[in-house]
């Protein structure tokens, strides 16, 4: 799981609002992996995830002047990414079939073959199980268990009641547990 | 508290998000229910496994690509884009009318016999629209059956450009109208470019789009393809604006004399091009250039790349030419024996060979193995010799595996 979203770098929002190019670069550098991570786990395709992640930052770039700063920048970006992913998933003629695309690569490293086999088996099962979750449950699970957002941050990003976040997360985890019974 | 109510709290317990009352009730139930304790342990293990997954990393160069996409366009590009923006909204009929009008003028100008007939024609005499029979050439009548040459491409420009400048006398226009009534069915702007007019508008960076699908289309077209296509289209615009087409009578005559079959072919080519390169319609003024027939050679070169990116190793495989899911190195005492063993192993687990090559003196064996059998496959490979797995992605149902065998 990723580190929880921290406080915004001091002055970054003001510099973004002022249209400072360097500030936008800092924003992209700081949040690229988080935004890409959500898109990848939701869409299952690296190419599609990059496309959406780019769109997230471009939207943020165009809308930062109207961002009131009530949420953290990170939470705001997670919110944009979540909406774009759900829209893409709802698109009737989406190019990539869910659960049938390359997902996360294991970081390149030389590992013992036997361990690699076990790890591959487990990860494949987990990816498949996560990919089979309903979109909205999967999104909450990804934001909580992979991206490290709190219930409140998820509720803020998705404009949901915290109680809804909690119940969706519960259902997502129970569903995963059933699918991964033999590994757990 | 029942077992069902208790289990509803498990997830929140994993996040330490229970209220004190909930926690107390949960603990009390767990103290006397072994089944719920097992359930809780299983759920906590699942959560732990999910959290142990490696966080995804954005690909290399991502930041640069975002920054490039977010950069404002240079002023000339912006100007060209602004100039071209209203055009996609132009009704197709207007574009067709403009094209047909231009062609009609060209036909008229290119055919002295037409001019002569129009000049001396009695008001009510019906005559064929296009005189198919060759007339004796006059001194000012250049041959109309000039063969098509590679210099044909500029023919897409003259209709619109030369129409207003035409110095044809106004009187014979009734004759050319007769021509224009027949032409639209063949030369009217082809439908494909007009069926996607909204694509162009979507390129504008406007966060709120009327429909999610349209927004996604816009996102994809802008984000992934803007650097090349929009610049190319803008360049095309700039060229079109900067270099008004010069009059080339010979080429105009080629257009005028083009046979219907050729026109239909050219139109089909344009349709193909519009289908495959719909973004290109964005900045191209539709009145003349988008609707005018393009030379077939150009259309062909643009349509062929669509079938290119597949099959890394030819007919042996349908695997997309992408990096393999798994790359590994196998050290074996005998490379050819190891290769045979790899193939046997792959076949045994339901896979197959997809390629074989020698790179830098090393034998590379490419295989496709079902994901479900991958673990068994790796175990089998490790019996052949020391194996080092360098990259491993296991999400696709059939994994492409590239193994470098060295002895």
Interface residues (C-beta under 8 A of the other chain):
Chain A: X1 X2 X21 X24 X25 X28 X29 X32 X33 X35 X36 X37 X40 X41 X44 X46 X49 X50 X51 X52 X53 X54 X55 X57 X58 X59 X61 X62 X63 X84 X87 X88 X90 X91 X92 X93 X100 X101 X102 X103 X104 X105 X106 X107 X108 X109 X110 X111 X113 X114 X116 X117 X118 X119 X120 X121 X122 X123 X124 X126 X127 X128 X130 X141 X144 X145 X146 X147 X151 X166 X169 X170 X173 X174 X176 X177 X180 X181 X183 X184
Chain B: X7 X8 X10 X11 X12 X14 X15 X17 X42 X43 X45 X46 X47 X49 X50 X51 X52 X53 X54 X55 X56 X57 X58 X59 X62 X63 X65 X66 X67 X69 X70 X205 X206 X207 X212 X213 X215 X216 X219 X220 X222 X223 X224 X322 X325 X328 X371 X372 X374 X375 X376 X378 X379 X381 X382 X387 X388 X389 X390 X391 X392 X393 X394 X395 X396 X397
